Amino acid sequence: MQNKFMAAAVAGALALAGQSALAQSSITIYGIADAGLSFESGNKAGAVTKVTGGIESGSRLGFKGVEDLGGGNTALFLLEHGIQLDTGNSGQGGVLYGRQAYVGIANQDLGTLTFGRQYANHYLAAVSADPFSSGTSADEKNLINAVSNGGRMDNSIKYASAVFKGFSANLDYAAGEVNGDASAGRSMGAGLAYTNGPLALRLAVHNKSNDTATIRLGSARNTLLAANYTFKPAKLYLAYGVNKGPLSSTLRNATNPYGLAVAPVATAVTQDSTDALVGVSVPLGLHTVLASWIHKDDKEAANQDADQFALGYRYNLSRRTDVYLVYARMLNKNGASYTLGNASDGGSGNRAVNLGMRHAF
């Protein structure tokens, strides 16, 4: 059934593309194909070698379009389908356009307003501070919480301002859609960005209600300051985050992979923590060397801290194609249970090596 939906979606997009000239619009079909080997160890079950799709970047097929409405106004849309390249299955739990799906309107002076399934400002700030761009086993998501639903918000409204003297602002709100309770399950956030030559700064806050119609659990509150600075011959990345409340710091693999006597429970993971990230990327012609360190500081009595270290190498075969090699190590303390996941997988252990290839089209 899903294959029929995809076929219909592709056919529809192609038909629209053929009519774009008549409507003074343009439609772009794009994507990423990424797959490779992932060697994971350090868990109770033993080492495993996987052929994994979407290690460095989640594989995807996307359609985006714009229409000039005149007067500086533009209509726009984006539909992005995630693909597990190793199996051909859909990503994001089988949701057809699980990566992104939105429609909106933009004005060159007033900014952009969009509706749909979209990235939270907090997640985008975290990605901007990660030299590995939230991919491979060096992924910042292993310790820095991917707010809401893997960094995405369903039923969301998002506003992005125009850029003024290097400054821009973003607001997002996602309805919980719980009858009789407007606050239950809702998410809201804001972001402020500044760019000036080699310097880029982003500050983002996010508040996610964990309440349902019958359960009152409270809200997860995440704040992140991210920065990067480009200087020859390297680019420096920095981030600092503060996390408060239940589910403000989650595990990517909650199946107790280390066989702890007391199995980790999502709501029992620290409700008070900070994150720090330092990273660097050094481009050398077709070669790029990358490194990062991320520290999770648990402020509660259990003191379940963790440190992630990563070193990577990327070689550009062309403008669109690269191969990569990454080694990562997670040091869990006092019963912490964080794992080394990648762009598409939550991981299974505290040591990982990735060897893969990525092609963008």
Secondary structure as UniProt FT lines:
FT   HELIX           2..19
FT   TURN            20..24
FT   STRAND          25..41
FT   TURN            44..45
FT   STRAND          48..53
FT   STRAND          60..70
FT   TURN            71..72
FT   STRAND          73..84
FT   TURN            85..88
FT   STRAND          89..90
FT   HELIX           92..94
FT   TURN            96..97
FT   STRAND          100..107
FT   TURN            108..110
FT   STRAND          111..119
FT   HELIX           121..128
FT   TURN            131..134
FT   TURN            137..138
FT   HELIX           140..142
FT   HELIX           147..150
FT   STRAND          152..160
FT   TURN            165..166
FT   STRAND          167..174
FT   TURN            179..180
FT   TURN            184..185
FT   STRAND          187..196
FT   TURN            197..198
FT   STRAND          199..209
FT   STRAND          219..231
FT   TURN            232..233
FT   STRAND          234..244
FT   TURN            246..247
FT   TURN            257..258
FT   HELIX           266..268
FT   STRAND          272..284
FT   TURN            285..286
FT   STRAND          287..298
FT   TURN            301..302
FT   STRAND          306..316
FT   STRAND          321..332
FT   TURN            334..335
FT   STRAND          351..360
//
